[in-house]
Amino acid sequence: MTEIRITEEPSDGAEGAALLAAQARELVERYGDEGVPGRLRAEDLTTFLVARDARSGAALGCGALVAHSPETVEIVRMYVTPEARRRRLGREILSALEREAALRHFVAVRLETGDRQPESIALYEGAGYRPVPCWAEDDPRARCYERDITPSPAD
């Protein structure tokens, strides 16, 4: 298995922008022109993480957090390159984003995916996210999830 290093990086740097563009292209392939994600402004992000192959330094995936309230943060733009899939990298990025959220004292993490992304739905449900009503525009393809990240007393 490839050793991975996940670090905070600028979303508008060359590799961050390339990962986001690749994700946007994939969403258009899955959903058509309606799949074009909204513009992601660097100043709106709480953090942007990039997963890299520890040996080669190649960027393999990314994910970001956007604060919605002092208690709740949303995971956005989670993406793993096709060649890096099926290696649990999505789970590693998700865990890193949850750790970042907890370090910033958020107590709930939410996210939105779509019905044409079954691998994403399986990842989130397998990680303990529960379906919740969507908070954004009414899109019948949208699937929204939330997870409490408050540490238990035993932690």
CNS distance restraints for C-alpha pairs under 8 A (distance, minus, plus):
assign (resid   1 and name CA) (resid  87 and name CA) 7.36 0.50 0.50
assign (resid   2 and name CA) (resid  53 and name CA) 6.53 0.50 0.50
assign (resid   2 and name CA) (resid  54 and name CA) 7.60 0.50 0.50
assign (resid   3 and name CA) (resid  53 and name CA) 6.04 0.50 0.50
assign (resid   3 and name CA) (resid  54 and name CA) 5.39 0.50 0.50
assign (resid   3 and name CA) (resid  55 and name CA) 7.39 0.50 0.50
assign (resid   4 and name CA) (resid  51 and name CA) 6.39 0.50 0.50
assign (resid   4 and name CA) (resid  52 and name CA) 5.54 0.50 0.50
assign (resid   4 and name CA) (resid  53 and name CA) 4.90 0.50 0.50
assign (resid   4 and name CA) (resid  54 and name CA) 5.08 0.50 0.50
assign (resid   5 and name CA) (resid  51 and name CA) 5.70 0.50 0.50
assign (resid   5 and name CA) (resid  52 and name CA) 5.25 0.50 0.50
assign (resid   5 and name CA) (resid  53 and name CA) 6.40 0.50 0.50
assign (resid   5 and name CA) (resid  54 and name CA) 5.40 0.50 0.50
assign (resid   6 and name CA) (resid  49 and name CA) 6.40 0.50 0.50
assign (resid   6 and name CA) (resid  50 and name CA) 5.53 0.50 0.50
assign (resid   6 and name CA) (resid  51 and name CA) 4.29 0.50 0.50
assign (resid   6 and name CA) (resid  52 and name CA) 6.22 0.50 0.50
assign (resid   6 and name CA) (resid  93 and name CA) 7.37 0.50 0.50
assign (resid   6 and name CA) (resid  96 and name CA) 7.48 0.50 0.50
assign (resid   7 and name CA) (resid  49 and name CA) 5.41 0.50 0.50
assign (resid   7 and name CA) (resid  50 and name CA) 5.60 0.50 0.50
assign (resid   7 and name CA) (resid  51 and name CA) 6.68 0.50 0.50
assign (resid   8 and name CA) (resid  47 and name CA) 6.66 0.50 0.50
assign (resid   8 and name CA) (resid  48 and name CA) 5.59 0.50 0.50
assign (resid   8 and name CA) (resid  49 and name CA) 4.43 0.50 0.50
assign (resid   8 and name CA) (resid  50 and name CA) 6.35 0.50 0.50
assign (resid   9 and name CA) (resid  13 and name CA) 7.71 0.50 0.50
assign (resid   9 and name CA) (resid  16 and name CA) 7.51 0.50 0.50
assign (resid   9 and name CA) (resid  48 and name CA) 5.94 0.50 0.50
assign (resid   9 and name CA) (resid  49 and name CA) 5.90 0.50 0.50
assign (resid   9 and name CA) (resid  50 and name CA) 6.46 0.50 0.50
assign (resid  10 and name CA) (resid  16 and name CA) 6.64 0.50 0.50
assign (resid  10 and name CA) (resid  42 and name CA) 7.50 0.50 0.50
assign (resid  10 and name CA) (resid  48 and name CA) 6.51 0.50 0.50
assign (resid  11 and name CA) (resid  16 and name CA) 4.70 0.50 0.50
assign (resid  11 and name CA) (resid  17 and name CA) 6.07 0.50 0.50
assign (resid  11 and name CA) (resid  42 and name CA) 6.12 0.50 0.50
assign (resid  11 and name CA) (resid  48 and name CA) 5.95 0.50 0.50
assign (resid  12 and name CA) (resid  16 and name CA) 5.83 0.50 0.50
assign (resid  12 and name CA) (resid  17 and name CA) 5.23 0.50 0.50
assign (resid  12 and name CA) (resid  42 and name CA) 6.75 0.50 0.50
assign (resid  13 and name CA) (resid  17 and name CA) 5.87 0.50 0.50
assign (resid  14 and name CA) (resid  18 and name CA) 6.15 0.50 0.50
assign (resid  15 and name CA) (resid  19 and name CA) 6.17 0.50 0.50
assign (resid  15 and name CA) (resid  59 and name CA) 6.88 0.50 0.50
assign (resid  16 and name CA) (resid  20 and name CA) 6.25 0.50 0.50
assign (resid  16 and name CA) (resid  50 and name CA) 7.20 0.50 0.50
assign (resid  16 and name CA) (resid  62 and name CA) 7.58 0.50 0.50
assign (resid  17 and name CA) (resid  21 and name CA) 6.05 0.50 0.50
assign (resid  18 and name CA) (resid  22 and name CA) 6.15 0.50 0.50
assign (resid  19 and name CA) (resid  23 and name CA) 6.22 0.50 0.50
assign (resid  19 and name CA) (resid  59 and name CA) 7.85 0.50 0.50
assign (resid  19 and name CA) (resid  61 and name CA) 6.80 0.50 0.50
assign (resid  19 and name CA) (resid  62 and name CA) 7.00 0.50 0.50
assign (resid  19 and name CA) (resid  79 and name CA) 7.44 0.50 0.50
assign (resid  19 and name CA) (resid  81 and name CA) 7.73 0.50 0.50
assign (resid  20 and name CA) (resid  24 and name CA) 6.18 0.50 0.50
assign (resid  20 and name CA) (resid  77 and name CA) 7.07 0.50 0.50
assign (resid  20 and name CA) (resid  79 and name CA) 7.81 0.50 0.50
assign (resid  21 and name CA) (resid  25 and name CA) 6.22 0.50 0.50
assign (resid  22 and name CA) (resid  26 and name CA) 6.30 0.50 0.50
assign (resid  22 and name CA) (resid  81 and name CA) 7.89 0.50 0.50
assign (resid  23 and name CA) (resid  27 and name CA) 6.28 0.50 0.50
assign (resid  23 and name CA) (resid  77 and name CA) 7.51 0.50 0.50
assign (resid  23 and name CA) (resid  79 and name CA) 6.15 0.50 0.50
assign (resid  24 and name CA) (resid  28 and name CA) 6.31 0.50 0.50
assign (resid  24 and name CA) (resid  35 and name CA) 7.63 0.50 0.50
assign (resid  24 and name CA) (resid  36 and name CA) 6.05 0.50 0.50
assign (resid  24 and name CA) (resid  37 and name CA) 6.27 0.50 0.50
assign (resid  25 and name CA) (resid  29 and name CA) 6.28 0.50 0.50
assign (resid  25 and name CA) (resid  36 and name CA) 7.84 0.50 0.50
assign (resid  26 and name CA) (resid  30 and name CA) 6.30 0.50 0.50
assign (resid  27 and name CA) (resid  31 and name CA) 5.90 0.50 0.50
assign (resid  27 and name CA) (resid  32 and name CA) 7.45 0.50 0.50
assign (resid  27 and name CA) (resid  35 and name CA) 5.08 0.50 0.50
assign (resid  27 and name CA) (resid  36 and name CA) 6.50 0.50 0.50
assign (resid  27 and name CA) (resid  37 and name CA) 7.66 0.50 0.50
assign (resid  28 and name CA) (resid  32 and name CA) 4.56 0.50 0.50
assign (resid  28 and name CA) (resid  33 and name CA) 5.59 0.50 0.50
assign (resid  28 and name CA) (resid  34 and name CA) 7.10 0.50 0.50
assign (resid  28 and name CA) (resid  35 and name CA) 4.69 0.50 0.50
assign (resid  28 and name CA) (resid  36 and name CA) 5.74 0.50 0.50
assign (resid  29 and name CA) (resid  35 and name CA) 7.87 0.50 0.50
assign (resid  30 and name CA) (resid  35 and name CA) 7.19 0.50 0.50
assign (resid  30 and name CA) (resid 116 and name CA) 6.57 0.50 0.50
assign (resid  31 and name CA) (resid  35 and name CA) 4.73 0.50 0.50
assign (resid  31 and name CA) (resid 116 and name CA) 7.52 0.50 0.50
assign (resid  32 and name CA) (resid  36 and name CA) 7.79 0.50 0.50
assign (resid  40 and name CA) (resid  44 and name CA) 7.49 0.50 0.50
assign (resid  41 and name CA) (resid  45 and name CA) 7.07 0.50 0.50
assign (resid  44 and name CA) (resid  66 and name CA) 6.37 0.50 0.50
assign (resid  45 and name CA) (resid  64 and name CA) 6.79 0.50 0.50
assign (resid  45 and name CA) (resid  65 and name CA) 5.84 0.50 0.50
assign (resid  45 and name CA) (resid  66 and name CA) 4.86 0.50 0.50
assign (resid  45 and name CA) (resid  67 and name CA) 7.38 0.50 0.50
assign (resid  46 and name CA) (resid  64 and name CA) 7.35 0.50 0.50
assign (resid  46 and name CA) (resid  65 and name CA) 5.23 0.50 0.50
assign (resid  46 and name CA) (resid  66 and name CA) 5.23 0.50 0.50
assign (resid  46 and name CA) (resid  67 and name CA) 6.30 0.50 0.50
assign (resid  47 and name CA) (resid  64 and name CA) 5.53 0.50 0.50
assign (resid  47 and name CA) (resid  65 and name CA) 5.39 0.50 0.50
assign (resid  47 and name CA) (resid  66 and name CA) 7.44 0.50 0.50
assign (resid  47 and name CA) (resid 100 and name CA) 7.93 0.50 0.50
assign (resid  48 and name CA) (resid  62 and name CA) 7.24 0.50 0.50
assign (resid  48 and name CA) (resid  63 and name CA) 5.92 0.50 0.50
assign (resid  48 and name CA) (resid  64 and name CA) 4.27 0.50 0.50
assign (resid  48 and name CA) (resid  65 and name CA) 6.64 0.50 0.50
assign (resid  49 and name CA) (resid  62 and name CA) 5.42 0.50 0.50
assign (resid  49 and name CA) (resid  63 and name CA) 5.41 0.50 0.50
assign (resid  49 and name CA) (resid  64 and name CA) 6.06 0.50 0.50
assign (resid  49 and name CA) (resid  93 and name CA) 7.78 0.50 0.50
assign (resid  49 and name CA) (resid  97 and name CA) 7.58 0.50 0.50
assign (resid  50 and name CA) (resid  59 and name CA) 6.66 0.50 0.50
assign (resid  50 and name CA) (resid  60 and name CA) 7.49 0.50 0.50
assign (resid  50 and name CA) (resid  61 and name CA) 5.80 0.50 0.50
assign (resid  50 and name CA) (resid  62 and name CA) 4.39 0.50 0.50
assign (resid  50 and name CA) (resid  63 and name CA) 6.82 0.50 0.50
assign (resid  51 and name CA) (resid  59 and name CA) 5.93 0.50 0.50
assign (resid  51 and name CA) (resid  60 and name CA) 5.56 0.50 0.50
assign (resid  51 and name CA) (resid  61 and name CA) 5.05 0.50 0.50
assign (resid  51 and name CA) (resid  62 and name CA) 5.85 0.50 0.50
assign (resid  51 and name CA) (resid  93 and name CA) 6.95 0.50 0.50
assign (resid  52 and name CA) (resid  56 and name CA) 7.96 0.50 0.50
assign (resid  52 and name CA) (resid  57 and name CA) 5.40 0.50 0.50
assign (resid  52 and name CA) (resid  58 and name CA) 5.29 0.50 0.50
assign (resid  52 and name CA) (resid  59 and name CA) 4.45 0.50 0.50
assign (resid  52 and name CA) (resid  60 and name CA) 5.36 0.50 0.50
assign (resid  52 and name CA) (resid  61 and name CA) 7.17 0.50 0.50
assign (resid  53 and name CA) (resid  57 and name CA) 5.00 0.50 0.50
assign (resid  53 and name CA) (resid  58 and name CA) 5.33 0.50 0.50
assign (resid  53 and name CA) (resid  59 and name CA) 6.69 0.50 0.50
assign (resid  53 and name CA) (resid  60 and name CA) 6.85 0.50 0.50
assign (resid  54 and name CA) (resid  58 and name CA) 7.96 0.50 0.50
assign (resid  60 and name CA) (resid  80 and name CA) 5.88 0.50 0.50
assign (resid  60 and name CA) (resid  81 and name CA) 5.47 0.50 0.50
assign (resid  60 and name CA) (resid  84 and name CA) 6.13 0.50 0.50
assign (resid  61 and name CA) (resid  78 and name CA) 7.46 0.50 0.50
assign (resid  61 and name CA) (resid  79 and name CA) 5.25 0.50 0.50
assign (resid  61 and name CA) (resid  80 and name CA) 4.09 0.50 0.50
assign (resid  61 and name CA) (resid  81 and name CA) 5.84 0.50 0.50
assign (resid  61 and name CA) (resid  89 and name CA) 7.77 0.50 0.50
assign (resid  61 and name CA) (resid  90 and name CA) 7.82 0.50 0.50
assign (resid  61 and name CA) (resid  93 and name CA) 7.74 0.50 0.50
assign (resid  62 and name CA) (resid  77 and name CA) 7.09 0.50 0.50
assign (resid  62 and name CA) (resid  78 and name CA) 5.57 0.50 0.50
assign (resid  62 and name CA) (resid  79 and name CA) 5.34 0.50 0.50
assign (resid  62 and name CA) (resid  80 and name CA) 6.62 0.50 0.50
assign (resid  62 and name CA) (resid  93 and name CA) 6.95 0.50 0.50
assign (resid  63 and name CA) (resid  75 and name CA) 6.99 0.50 0.50
assign (resid  63 and name CA) (resid  76 and name CA) 6.18 0.50 0.50
assign (resid  63 and name CA) (resid  77 and name CA) 5.15 0.50 0.50
assign (resid  63 and name CA) (resid  78 and name CA) 4.06 0.50 0.50
assign (resid  63 and name CA) (resid  79 and name CA) 6.38 0.50 0.50
assign (resid  63 and name CA) (resid  93 and name CA) 6.74 0.50 0.50
assign (resid  63 and name CA) (resid  94 and name CA) 7.66 0.50 0.50
assign (resid  63 and name CA) (resid  97 and name CA) 7.21 0.50 0.50
assign (resid  64 and name CA) (resid  75 and name CA) 5.69 0.50 0.50
assign (resid  64 and name CA) (resid  76 and name CA) 5.20 0.50 0.50
assign (resid  64 and name CA) (resid  77 and name CA) 6.03 0.50 0.50
assign (resid  64 and name CA) (resid  78 and name CA) 6.83 0.50 0.50
assign (resid  64 and name CA) (resid  97 and name CA) 7.15 0.50 0.50
assign (resid  65 and name CA) (resid  73 and name CA) 6.29 0.50 0.50
assign (resid  65 and name CA) (resid  74 and name CA) 5.51 0.50 0.50
assign (resid  65 and name CA) (resid  75 and name CA) 4.73 0.50 0.50
assign (resid  65 and name CA) (resid  76 and name CA) 6.00 0.50 0.50
assign (resid  65 and name CA) (resid  97 and name CA) 7.10 0.50 0.50
assign (resid  65 and name CA) (resid 101 and name CA) 7.64 0.50 0.50
assign (resid  66 and name CA) (resid  73 and name CA) 5.58 0.50 0.50
assign (resid  66 and name CA) (resid  74 and name CA) 5.18 0.50 0.50
assign (resid  66 and name CA) (resid  75 and name CA) 6.58 0.50 0.50
assign (resid  66 and name CA) (resid  76 and name CA) 7.12 0.50 0.50
assign (resid  67 and name CA) (resid  72 and name CA) 6.24 0.50 0.50
assign (resid  67 and name CA) (resid  73 and name CA) 4.25 0.50 0.50
assign (resid  67 and name CA) (resid  74 and name CA) 6.20 0.50 0.50
assign (resid  68 and name CA) (resid  72 and name CA) 5.57 0.50 0.50
assign (resid  68 and name CA) (resid  73 and name CA) 5.43 0.50 0.50
assign (resid  68 and name CA) (resid  74 and name CA) 6.90 0.50 0.50
assign (resid  69 and name CA) (resid  73 and name CA) 6.92 0.50 0.50
assign (resid  70 and name CA) (resid 106 and name CA) 6.62 0.50 0.50
assign (resid  71 and name CA) (resid 105 and name CA) 7.25 0.50 0.50
assign (resid  71 and name CA) (resid 106 and name CA) 4.58 0.50 0.50
assign (resid  71 and name CA) (resid 107 and name CA) 5.29 0.50 0.50
assign (resid  71 and name CA) (resid 108 and name CA) 6.32 0.50 0.50
assign (resid  72 and name CA) (resid 106 and name CA) 5.59 0.50 0.50
assign (resid  72 and name CA) (resid 107 and name CA) 6.22 0.50 0.50
assign (resid  72 and name CA) (resid 108 and name CA) 4.86 0.50 0.50
assign (resid  72 and name CA) (resid 109 and name CA) 5.84 0.50 0.50
assign (resid  72 and name CA) (resid 110 and name CA) 7.34 0.50 0.50
assign (resid  73 and name CA) (resid 101 and name CA) 7.04 0.50 0.50
assign (resid  73 and name CA) (resid 106 and name CA) 6.56 0.50 0.50
assign (resid  73 and name CA) (resid 108 and name CA) 6.50 0.50 0.50
assign (resid  73 and name CA) (resid 109 and name CA) 5.11 0.50 0.50
assign (resid  73 and name CA) (resid 110 and name CA) 6.35 0.50 0.50
assign (resid  74 and name CA) (resid 109 and name CA) 5.61 0.50 0.50
assign (resid  74 and name CA) (resid 110 and name CA) 4.72 0.50 0.50
assign (resid  74 and name CA) (resid 111 and name CA) 5.28 0.50 0.50
assign (resid  75 and name CA) (resid  97 and name CA) 7.46 0.50 0.50
assign (resid  75 and name CA) (resid 109 and name CA) 6.97 0.50 0.50
assign (resid  75 and name CA) (resid 110 and name CA) 6.26 0.50 0.50
assign (resid  75 and name CA) (resid 111 and name CA) 5.12 0.50 0.50
assign (resid  75 and name CA) (resid 112 and name CA) 7.87 0.50 0.50
assign (resid  76 and name CA) (resid 111 and name CA) 6.67 0.50 0.50
assign (resid  76 and name CA) (resid 112 and name CA) 7.64 0.50 0.50
assign (resid  78 and name CA) (resid  90 and name CA) 7.75 0.50 0.50
assign (resid  78 and name CA) (resid  93 and name CA) 7.81 0.50 0.50
assign (resid  78 and name CA) (resid  94 and name CA) 7.91 0.50 0.50
assign (resid  79 and name CA) (resid  90 and name CA) 7.41 0.50 0.50
assign (resid  80 and name CA) (resid  84 and name CA) 6.39 0.50 0.50
assign (resid  80 and name CA) (resid  85 and name CA) 6.29 0.50 0.50
assign (resid  80 and name CA) (resid  89 and name CA) 7.17 0.50 0.50
assign (resid  80 and name CA) (resid  90 and name CA) 6.42 0.50 0.50
assign (resid  81 and name CA) (resid  85 and name CA) 6.54 0.50 0.50
assign (resid  84 and name CA) (resid  89 and name CA) 7.27 0.50 0.50
assign (resid  85 and name CA) (resid  89 and name CA) 6.85 0.50 0.50
assign (resid  85 and name CA) (resid  90 and name CA) 7.74 0.50 0.50
assign (resid  88 and name CA) (resid  92 and name CA) 6.48 0.50 0.50
assign (resid  89 and name CA) (resid  93 and name CA) 6.21 0.50 0.50
assign (resid  90 and name CA) (resid  94 and name CA) 6.06 0.50 0.50
assign (resid  90 and name CA) (resid 123 and name CA) 7.55 0.50 0.50
assign (resid  91 and name CA) (resid  95 and name CA) 6.07 0.50 0.50
assign (resid  91 and name CA) (resid 123 and name CA) 6.94 0.50 0.50
assign (resid  91 and name CA) (resid 127 and name CA) 7.87 0.50 0.50
assign (resid  92 and name CA) (resid  96 and name CA) 6.16 0.50 0.50
assign (resid  93 and name CA) (resid  97 and name CA) 6.18 0.50 0.50
assign (resid  94 and name CA) (resid  98 and name CA) 6.22 0.50 0.50
assign (resid  95 and name CA) (resid  99 and name CA) 6.18 0.50 0.50
assign (resid  96 and name CA) (resid 100 and name CA) 6.24 0.50 0.50
assign (resid  97 and name CA) (resid 101 and name CA) 6.17 0.50 0.50
assign (resid  98 and name CA) (resid 102 and name CA) 6.20 0.50 0.50
assign (resid  98 and name CA) (resid 109 and name CA) 7.33 0.50 0.50
assign (resid  98 and name CA) (resid 149 and name CA) 7.45 0.50 0.50
assign (resid  99 and name CA) (resid 103 and name CA) 6.14 0.50 0.50
assign (resid 100 and name CA) (resid 104 and name CA) 6.30 0.50 0.50
assign (resid 101 and name CA) (resid 105 and name CA) 6.44 0.50 0.50
assign (resid 101 and name CA) (resid 106 and name CA) 5.44 0.50 0.50
assign (resid 101 and name CA) (resid 107 and name CA) 7.82 0.50 0.50
assign (resid 101 and name CA) (resid 109 and name CA) 7.52 0.50 0.50
assign (resid 102 and name CA) (resid 106 and name CA) 5.43 0.50 0.50
assign (resid 102 and name CA) (resid 107 and name CA) 6.84 0.50 0.50
assign (resid 102 and name CA) (resid 149 and name CA) 6.78 0.50 0.50
assign (resid 102 and name CA) (resid 150 and name CA) 7.68 0.50 0.50
assign (resid 106 and name CA) (resid 149 and name CA) 7.59 0.50 0.50
assign (resid 106 and name CA) (resid 150 and name CA) 7.97 0.50 0.50
assign (resid 107 and name CA) (resid 148 and name CA) 5.90 0.50 0.50
assign (resid 107 and name CA) (resid 149 and name CA) 5.16 0.50 0.50
assign (resid 107 and name CA) (resid 150 and name CA) 5.04 0.50 0.50
assign (resid 108 and name CA) (resid 146 and name CA) 6.88 0.50 0.50
assign (resid 108 and name CA) (resid 147 and name CA) 5.67 0.50 0.50
assign (resid 108 and name CA) (resid 148 and name CA) 4.46 0.50 0.50
assign (resid 108 and name CA) (resid 149 and name CA) 5.52 0.50 0.50
assign (resid 108 and name CA) (resid 150 and name CA) 7.31 0.50 0.50
assign (resid 109 and name CA) (resid 146 and name CA) 5.56 0.50 0.50
assign (resid 109 and name CA) (resid 147 and name CA) 5.30 0.50 0.50
assign (resid 109 and name CA) (resid 148 and name CA) 6.41 0.50 0.50
assign (resid 109 and name CA) (resid 149 and name CA) 6.98 0.50 0.50
assign (resid 110 and name CA) (resid 144 and name CA) 7.34 0.50 0.50
assign (resid 110 and name CA) (resid 145 and name CA) 5.49 0.50 0.50
assign (resid 110 and name CA) (resid 146 and name CA) 4.06 0.50 0.50
assign (resid 110 and name CA) (resid 147 and name CA) 6.33 0.50 0.50
assign (resid 111 and name CA) (resid 144 and name CA) 5.76 0.50 0.50
assign (resid 111 and name CA) (resid 145 and name CA) 5.39 0.50 0.50
assign (resid 111 and name CA) (resid 146 and name CA) 6.43 0.50 0.50
assign (resid 112 and name CA) (resid 134 and name CA) 7.57 0.50 0.50
assign (resid 112 and name CA) (resid 142 and name CA) 6.64 0.50 0.50
assign (resid 112 and name CA) (resid 143 and name CA) 5.64 0.50 0.50
assign (resid 112 and name CA) (resid 144 and name CA) 4.34 0.50 0.50
assign (resid 112 and name CA) (resid 145 and name CA) 6.33 0.50 0.50
assign (resid 113 and name CA) (resid 117 and name CA) 6.97 0.50 0.50
assign (resid 113 and name CA) (resid 120 and name CA) 7.06 0.50 0.50
assign (resid 113 and name CA) (resid 121 and name CA) 7.18 0.50 0.50
assign (resid 113 and name CA) (resid 142 and name CA) 5.89 0.50 0.50
assign (resid 113 and name CA) (resid 143 and name CA) 5.20 0.50 0.50
assign (resid 113 and name CA) (resid 144 and name CA) 6.33 0.50 0.50
assign (resid 114 and name CA) (resid 121 and name CA) 7.97 0.50 0.50
assign (resid 114 and name CA) (resid 141 and name CA) 5.40 0.50 0.50
assign (resid 114 and name CA) (resid 142 and name CA) 4.52 0.50 0.50
assign (resid 114 and name CA) (resid 143 and name CA) 5.26 0.50 0.50
assign (resid 115 and name CA) (resid 121 and name CA) 7.94 0.50 0.50
assign (resid 115 and name CA) (resid 141 and name CA) 5.18 0.50 0.50
assign (resid 115 and name CA) (resid 142 and name CA) 6.25 0.50 0.50
assign (resid 115 and name CA) (resid 143 and name CA) 6.44 0.50 0.50
assign (resid 116 and name CA) (resid 141 and name CA) 7.67 0.50 0.50
assign (resid 117 and name CA) (resid 121 and name CA) 6.46 0.50 0.50
assign (resid 118 and name CA) (resid 122 and name CA) 6.11 0.50 0.50
assign (resid 119 and name CA) (resid 123 and name CA) 6.19 0.50 0.50
assign (resid 120 and name CA) (resid 124 and name CA) 6.21 0.50 0.50
assign (resid 121 and name CA) (resid 125 and name CA) 6.04 0.50 0.50
assign (resid 122 and name CA) (resid 126 and name CA) 5.80 0.50 0.50
assign (resid 123 and name CA) (resid 127 and name CA) 6.19 0.50 0.50
assign (resid 124 and name CA) (resid 128 and name CA) 6.57 0.50 0.50
assign (resid 124 and name CA) (resid 129 and name CA) 5.42 0.50 0.50
assign (resid 124 and name CA) (resid 145 and name CA) 7.70 0.50 0.50
assign (resid 125 and name CA) (resid 129 and name CA) 4.97 0.50 0.50
assign (resid 125 and name CA) (resid 130 and name CA) 6.49 0.50 0.50
assign (resid 128 and name CA) (resid 147 and name CA) 6.69 0.50 0.50
assign (resid 129 and name CA) (resid 145 and name CA) 5.63 0.50 0.50
assign (resid 129 and name CA) (resid 146 and name CA) 5.25 0.50 0.50
assign (resid 129 and name CA) (resid 147 and name CA) 4.84 0.50 0.50
assign (resid 130 and name CA) (resid 145 and name CA) 5.24 0.50 0.50
assign (resid 130 and name CA) (resid 146 and name CA) 5.53 0.50 0.50
assign (resid 130 and name CA) (resid 147 and name CA) 6.44 0.50 0.50
assign (resid 131 and name CA) (resid 143 and name CA) 7.29 0.50 0.50
assign (resid 131 and name CA) (resid 144 and name CA) 5.77 0.50 0.50
assign (resid 131 and name CA) (resid 145 and name CA) 4.41 0.50 0.50
assign (resid 131 and name CA) (resid 146 and name CA) 6.61 0.50 0.50
assign (resid 132 and name CA) (resid 144 and name CA) 5.59 0.50 0.50
assign (resid 132 and name CA) (resid 145 and name CA) 5.25 0.50 0.50
assign (resid 132 and name CA) (resid 146 and name CA) 6.52 0.50 0.50
assign (resid 133 and name CA) (resid 144 and name CA) 6.32 0.50 0.50
assign (resid 133 and name CA) (resid 145 and name CA) 7.92 0.50 0.50
assign (resid 134 and name CA) (resid 138 and name CA) 7.62 0.50 0.50
assign (resid 134 and name CA) (resid 142 and name CA) 7.30 0.50 0.50
assign (resid 134 and name CA) (resid 143 and name CA) 6.95 0.50 0.50
assign (resid 134 and name CA) (resid 144 and name CA) 5.19 0.50 0.50
assign (resid 151 and name CA) (resid 155 and name CA) 5.89 0.50 0.50
